[in-house]
Amino acid sequence: MPDDRRGPLVIGLLTAFTGAVLFLAAGDVIVLPDRTFGAPRWLVALFALGLFFGGGYAVSLALPVAWMRRALGGASALAFLTAAALLFTWLAVTGGGPRVTGAPVHPGSLVLPAAVGDIVMRAFFWLFAIPLDALALVGWFIAVRWLVRRSPP
């Protein structure tokens, strides 16, 4: 079977386009109400950058230039890792969003206070947020060091 590079090119272009449109929507260039997102706009913008760089990496697979594959692959991985780290940190700090209150309590059932559930959820999110934040910081350190020390191609 011949080496066909049209698949990564088409998928990469569609993914990069989707990320660009989502980024423009998060930046309020494409006007959408805040309730459309379900998360802070900066978080949606960071996710959109991950999509954009991921699409750029898929496009770079169609190119025969090795250094571009490495650079775009690193950028997409770093954007995804940073977005995941910030998402879990935001969830841990805010508690994961609104809570449902007023649920019926049956006599004789064990009912814990709402504060216990909030503490458990925050602890769960912090278990993911702390390692992801550390990995993102190490990734950014390596990326900046690579950019500073790298000679132009």
Secondary structure, 3 states (H helix, E strand, C coil): CCCCCHHHHHHHHHHHHHHHHHHHHHCCCCCCCHHHCCCCHHHHHHHHHHHHHHHHHHHHCCCCCHHHHHHHHHHHHHHHHHHHHHHHHHHHHHCCCCCCCCCCCCCCCCCCCHHHHHHHHHHHHHHHHHHHHHHHHHHHHHHHHHHHHCCCC
